[in-house]
Amino acid sequence: MDAKIIKTEPITPDGRISFLIDFGGGMQLWFDAHKDEDGEITGDWNKYIFRTDNEQDMLEKAFQDACNDEVGAYNYMTALETIEEYENNKK
């Protein structure tokens, strides 16, 4: 998967940042990230309310369900790796 950062927005003064990531195929999702006590990037999907009558919402929910299946875990790791690469390249 060739994901890329489209936009960033600071969330808090302590370094939490929200990243808009384009995963391709029309899938663009926000991911909130920060560095943990070991300096590793961690975070979670920004969207957590989904309308069951909205097809795009259901596609986004399925995409980011990292705790439920292997594909979701892959998508989650792709988000973290994309953010890490972005942060390393901006230095």
C-alpha positions as CSV (number, residue, x, y, z in Angstrom):
1,M,0.0,0.0,0.0
2,D,1.4,3.4,-1.0
3,A,0.1,5.7,1.6
4,K,1.0,9.4,1.9
5,I,0.5,12.3,4.3
6,I,-1.8,15.0,2.8
7,K,-2.1,17.4,5.7
8,T,-1.2,17.8,9.3
9,E,-2.8,19.7,12.2
10,P,-1.4,20.1,15.7
11,I,-3.8,18.8,18.4
12,T,-2.0,19.7,21.7
13,P,1.0,21.7,22.7
14,D,2.8,18.5,23.9
15,G,3.3,17.3,20.3
16,R,0.1,15.4,19.4
17,I,-0.6,15.8,15.8
18,S,-3.4,14.7,13.5
19,F,-2.4,13.4,10.1
20,L,-4.6,13.2,7.1
21,I,-3.4,10.1,5.2
22,D,-4.3,9.1,1.7
23,F,-4.3,5.3,1.4
24,G,-5.3,5.3,-2.2
25,G,-8.5,4.2,-3.8
26,G,-10.3,7.2,-2.4
27,M,-9.6,6.3,1.2
28,Q,-8.4,9.3,3.2
29,L,-8.5,9.1,7.0
30,W,-7.3,11.2,9.9
31,F,-4.9,9.5,12.4
32,D,-3.9,11.1,15.7
33,A,-0.3,10.4,16.7
34,H,2.3,11.2,19.4
35,K,5.6,9.8,20.7
36,D,5.4,7.5,23.7
37,E,7.8,7.5,26.6
38,D,10.3,5.4,24.5
39,G,10.2,7.9,21.6
40,E,8.1,5.5,19.4
41,I,5.3,6.9,17.4
42,T,1.9,5.6,18.5
43,G,-1.7,6.8,18.0
44,D,-5.1,5.9,16.9
45,W,-7.7,6.6,14.2
46,N,-9.3,10.0,14.6
47,K,-12.8,8.9,13.5
48,Y,-14.8,6.8,16.0
49,I,-18.4,7.7,15.2
50,F,-19.9,6.0,12.1
51,R,-23.3,6.3,10.6
52,T,-24.6,2.8,9.7
53,D,-26.7,4.3,6.9
54,N,-23.7,5.9,5.3
55,E,-21.8,3.6,2.9
56,Q,-18.5,5.6,3.1
57,D,-18.6,5.6,6.9
58,M,-19.0,1.8,6.9
59,L,-16.1,1.5,4.5
60,E,-13.9,3.7,6.7
61,K,-15.0,1.7,9.8
62,A,-14.0,-1.6,8.1
63,F,-10.7,-0.1,7.0
64,Q,-9.6,1.0,10.5
65,D,-10.9,-1.9,12.6
66,A,-7.3,-2.8,13.6
67,C,-8.3,-4.8,16.7
68,N,-10.6,-7.2,14.8
69,D,-8.7,-8.6,11.9
70,E,-5.3,-9.0,10.2
71,V,-6.2,-6.5,7.4
72,G,-7.2,-3.9,9.9
73,A,-3.9,-4.4,11.8
74,Y,-2.0,-4.0,8.5
75,N,-3.8,-0.7,7.8
76,Y,-3.0,0.5,11.3
77,M,0.7,-0.3,10.9
78,T,0.7,1.4,7.5
79,A,-0.6,4.5,9.1
80,L,2.1,4.5,11.8
81,E,4.9,3.7,9.2
82,T,3.7,6.5,6.9
83,I,3.8,9.0,9.8
84,E,7.2,7.8,10.9
85,E,8.6,8.2,7.4
86,Y,7.0,11.6,7.0
87,E,8.5,12.8,10.4
88,N,12.0,11.4,9.5
89,N,12.0,13.1,6.1
90,K,11.0,16.5,7.3
91,K,14.2,16.8,9.4
